[in-house]
């Protein structure tokens, strides 16, 4: 079975995940995310931006005991 959803990134809440889970059950899924708004940003500009972002946070340390997924779910409630 295949289904296409068109939605804004902010709509990707735990409720959306539950909807997908209800539709497809507990089996294995392949999820493809495609950005549909053409911002006319070149790949070189995207690369520069991501490289700068990596450099900015290169020394960031994340406690391995923190459940980042749980924190993200709480933010999206």
C-alpha positions as CSV (number, residue, x, y, z in Angstrom):
1,X,0.0,0.0,0.0
2,X,1.2,3.5,-0.7
3,X,-0.2,6.9,0.4
4,X,1.0,10.5,-0.3
5,X,0.5,13.2,2.3
6,X,0.9,16.9,1.5
7,X,1.4,18.9,4.6
8,X,3.5,21.5,6.3
9,X,6.4,20.4,8.4
10,X,4.8,21.9,11.5
11,X,1.9,19.4,11.0
12,X,4.2,16.4,11.7
13,X,3.0,15.8,15.3
14,X,2.8,12.6,17.3
15,X,-0.9,12.5,16.2
16,X,0.3,12.4,12.5
17,X,2.6,9.5,13.4
18,X,-0.3,7.7,15.0
19,X,-2.4,8.2,11.9
20,X,0.3,6.7,9.7
21,X,0.6,3.8,12.2
22,X,-3.1,3.2,12.1
23,X,-3.1,3.1,8.3
24,X,-0.1,0.9,7.8
25,X,0.0,-1.2,11.0
26,X,3.2,-2.1,12.7
27,X,5.2,-3.3,9.6
28,X,8.3,-1.8,8.1
29,X,7.9,1.5,6.2
30,X,10.0,3.5,3.8
31,X,9.5,7.3,4.4
32,X,10.5,9.7,1.7
33,X,10.5,13.5,2.5
34,X,10.5,15.9,-0.4
35,X,10.7,19.7,-0.1
36,X,8.1,21.1,-2.4
37,X,8.7,24.8,-2.1
38,X,11.3,25.8,-4.6
39,X,13.3,28.5,-2.8
40,X,15.7,28.8,-5.7
41,X,18.6,28.2,-3.4
42,X,21.6,26.6,-5.2
43,X,23.2,23.5,-3.9
44,X,26.4,25.5,-3.4
45,X,24.5,27.9,-1.1
46,X,22.9,25.1,0.8
47,X,26.3,23.4,1.2
48,X,27.8,26.7,2.5
49,X,24.9,27.1,4.9
50,X,25.1,23.6,6.3
51,X,28.9,23.8,6.6
52,X,28.6,27.0,8.6
53,X,26.0,25.4,10.8
54,X,28.2,22.4,11.4
55,X,31.1,24.7,12.3
56,X,28.9,26.7,14.6
57,X,27.9,23.7,16.6
58,X,31.1,21.6,16.3
59,X,31.8,21.7,20.0
60,X,28.3,20.9,21.1
61,X,28.0,18.0,23.5
62,X,24.8,16.1,24.0
63,X,24.3,14.0,27.1
64,X,23.9,10.4,25.8
65,X,21.2,9.8,28.5
66,X,18.9,12.4,27.0
67,X,16.0,11.1,25.0
68,X,16.0,13.7,22.2
69,X,12.9,12.1,20.5
70,X,10.9,12.5,23.7
71,X,12.0,16.1,24.0
72,X,10.9,16.8,20.3
73,X,7.6,15.1,21.0
74,X,7.0,17.4,24.0
75,X,7.8,20.5,21.9
76,X,5.3,19.4,19.2
77,X,2.4,18.8,21.5
